[in-house]
């Protein structure tokens, strides 16, 4: 297992070196690394990622608001029960 992990790490290092040797000089010379189709794909992925992040934010904001309001309700009940009737606490456990 250890040998397999080391072999995979070596492959990743070799791949990074190849990308560095090929892509970095090409980028410095002003050449595009991706083809026009590749650029379109990257732009599409960025757009879809942005949309997905916006949708996730919209959906979680409602849950966050609900959680905050319920937490404040629980805190207010716990504060009002602290000096209240001890029998009430015993009944709520059943």
C-alpha positions in Angstrom: 0.0 0.0 0.0 2.8 2.3 0.9 4.5 1.7 -2.4 1.3 2.5 -4.3 0.9 5.8 -2.5 4.5 6.7 -3.2 4.1 5.8 -6.8 1.0 8.0 -7.1 2.8 10.9 -5.5 5.7 10.5 -8.0 3.2 10.5 -10.9 1.6 13.7 -9.5 5.0 15.4 -9.2 6.0 14.4 -12.7 2.7 15.7 -14.1 3.3 19.0 -12.3 6.8 19.3 -13.7 5.5 18.7 -17.2 2.7 21.3 -16.9 5.3 23.7 -15.5 7.7 23.1 -18.4 5.0 23.4 -21.0 2.4 25.9 -19.7 4.5 28.5 -17.9 6.8 29.4 -20.9 3.8 29.4 -23.3 1.9 31.7 -21.0 4.8 34.1 -20.6 5.1 34.3 -24.4 1.4 35.3 -24.5 0.2 32.1 -26.1 -3.1 30.7 -24.8 -2.8 27.4 -23.0 -6.3 26.4 -23.9 -7.9 26.2 -27.3 -10.8 28.5 -28.0 -13.2 25.6 -27.2 -11.4 25.1 -23.9 -11.7 28.7 -23.0 -15.5 28.5 -23.7 -15.7 25.4 -21.5 -13.9 27.2 -18.7 -16.2 30.2 -19.0 -19.2 28.0 -19.0 -18.0 26.2 -15.9 -17.3 29.5 -14.1 -20.8 30.7 -14.9 -22.5 27.5 -13.8 -20.4 27.5 -10.6 -21.5 31.1 -9.9 -25.1 30.2 -10.4 -24.9 27.1 -8.2 -23.2 29.2 -5.4 -25.9 31.8 -5.6 -28.7 29.1 -5.5 -27.0 27.5 -2.5 -26.7 30.8 -0.7 -30.4 31.6 -1.3 -31.5 28.2 0.0 -29.3 28.2 3.1 -30.2 31.8 4.1 -33.7 30.7 4.9 -32.4 27.8 7.0 -30.0 30.0 8.8 -32.7 32.5 9.6 -35.0 29.7 10.9 -32.2 28.2 13.0 -31.4 31.6 14.6 -35.0 32.3 15.4 -35.6 28.8 16.9 -32.4 29.1 18.9 -33.5 32.5 20.3 -36.9 30.9 21.2 -35.2 28.1 23.0 -32.9 30.5 24.9 -35.9 32.7 25.9 -37.8 29.6 27.1 -34.8 28.3 29.0 -34.3 31.7 30.7 -38.0 31.9 31.7 -37.9 28.3 33.0 -34.8 28.9 35.1 -36.7 30.4 38.0 -40.0 28.7 37.3 -41.7 25.7 38.5 -39.4 22.6 38.8 -42.4 20.3 38.2 -42.7 21.7 34.7 -39.2 20.4 33.9 -40.0 17.0 35.2 -43.2 16.8 33.1 -41.3 17.8 29.9 -38.9 14.9 30.2 -41.7 12.2 29.9 
